[in-house]
């Protein structure tokens, strides 16, 4: 990939000399930065590396395909090194790892945001959803009729899914790569037969409002399930809105989500699977403890029936049932996201759905997502199944 071009070595030497001059100026001015000398040095190194890579590409010392070169040139200056490493790793994995370890520093961010890191190559790349054969669909529906959630016929079925993603914040860091997650999840859900609603850049109040509007959709009456995909910076208690700060929290509590879609407030989805996918940090402070939040939900009492009304005239239902949530990480821990390829969690989740949804029920698919994080290289993050109240197996039966 790196070509031998002696005539181009002069600009490398000039770049090195220029970097040396800047370093000397920095050292002379170090007294002006008594609190953050290492930070300034780090920024200087990043700037020098970016300039060096630009010259490698412009001079064709570094040979890139036209689309790769265009992606590099169009990237924000601060992201060029990430684009370069992504291209290099796909062409030569060992060289990419060496450059990553030598030049780049993973930024863990604050405890509100996912840490940015370079993603490993996926073990299996799946671009399309594997379909369930009509024979397998018929067999499972016949053999497990009493054990699985019923699936409506495609003709007249109106499945809806909601994606909420916050990328830009007033006080928190930009979530680079979030657009990749939106595109990937939207494509997957559409392949599974859902009409997807996407909402972006919302405060906590805005997220709650959009969820209430979505829960009230009449299409849920003729649907058999729903997916909620929520992606933002996060805390242990919930999802950060776009105005969140330490001084003025802007957080949508997870408990609020369950209240909006429970059987009292969302009758259209009663007895139907409600799947929640969360890509967000759930803390980062090792001194935090798990505190069970008191529910703000209203209390519901059974209405006394008239004496002449038979007991089977009404059907009792649990307030909260048929939920399952998969969080990208365990409580108190960070969740990781690659700046140019999206979050590792969403990437693995999409792959597992495309490979296994044709033959596995949802809980088993989630288990396979968790198993994909067992390797030591990614053990800093473990997806977590939470608040599961499914009473049957949920098969998606793609293609049926």
PyMOL commands that set and color helices and strands:
alter all, ss='L'
color gray80, all
select helices_A, chain A and resi 6-28+30-33+37-58+66-74+77-91+93-103+134-143+178-191+204-215+218-222+254-260+267-269+311-313+344-356+362-371+376-378
alter helices_A, ss='H'
color red, helices_A
select strands_A, chain A and resi 115-116+160-165+195-200+225-231+238-240+251-253+273-279+323-327+336-338+342-343+384-386
alter strands_A, ss='S'
color yellow, strands_A
deselect
rebuild
show_as cartoon
